[in-house]
Amino acid sequence: MGPRPQLLLTYDFPPLGGGIARWMGELARRYPPGALVVSTGQTLGSEATDPALPNPVDRIAVPSRRLRTGPGLVRWSRRAVKLARQYQVDFTWCGNIRPAAYPARWVLARTGTPYGVFVHGGDLLALQARAAHSKLKRRAARALLGSASVLVANSQWTRDLASQTVADLGLSFAPDQFRVVPLGADPDLFRPGLPVERVRSHYALPPGRWLITVARLVPHKGADTVLHALAILAPEFADLRYAVVGQGEHRAELETLARGLQIEDRVRFLADVPDRDLPGLYNLADLYVGMSRRMGRDVEGFGISLVEASACGLPVVARRSGGIADAVRDGETGVLLDSSNPEPLAATLRALLLDEPRRRALGRAGRHAVETYFNWDRVVRDLRAISREFGSVAKAGPP
């Protein structure tokens, strides 16, 4: 009999978008066939994406957005117990704290199957705020995290935040119960040298030099800083433009800002971009810019788009904030800035735009970093090693 499979409980899963969904989908794709069982909610379009995965995806009869509700959690928890028993799972992974840790704790109580929780950064900040203002939510947070065998962070910054959160809740964790697993990209999908004519034509992107950001259009992602830097550089670089790939409630404000800076003709806001078009868009650009900053509970815990850009041989300029320093090797795969002001960003972009050899060197180093470390196969190896260490078979000891 081979190793027992693991159970992945996740709120975010393809075809839903976002970094967490991307991560969870890559686990389902790259775990060996039969080594993982995914439990999630109903999502429009899943009938096309699920069959392509080598591991089973069990979707309970609840829309994903309803998994956070009381009735949704009860149904999910009961189904998770059934799956744990049916597949005799050895370990449970939670895609996030809330809501996935609720059914994981239910499984632990009824089957003895230990669980680990992926923590991302903003989720911990939100948990801290809720626990500080509600005794009930503090009690729930203590139960969910206190019952976990291990917390896996996407960066050292997130790991330190997790340690602080656990201490603030009055929980006692051993140091080895915190693990850091930096995320990755698919080096076969995201690679340099791809043709760009189709995406250039489809998205009406004229020739010239392009900056690119792939992110939700929300304030903390920092696209406004890039717009201000572009306005500074515009008189010097007549062909410089900016592609903002993503959607969100901040788009109208960004469009207004671009008009106010008189650079609206240089900016393209690209919404509803399918994943298959991202490699071409990265290849079309000259520099990737990621100026995320911490704003309240919003923070960049790692930044998958940063390593996707590196995989395409694209130099990265980013703000040293949250866990970004784990995704960009300063001076090797890109340049990290210590300020959210547009002036130092503009100066850095100017220097790189005028220095093609350095851009190429940063891009080559970024590609090498993805080939050797920042890739999903390494992430899966790391997680499987952690689950073997904390799984129920390991806890039971030798026969």
Summary of the structure (lengths in Angstrom):
residues: 399
radius of gyration: 21.7
end to end distance: 14.7
largest distance: 73.3
contacts: 1423
relative contact order: 0.12
helix: 49%
strand: 17%
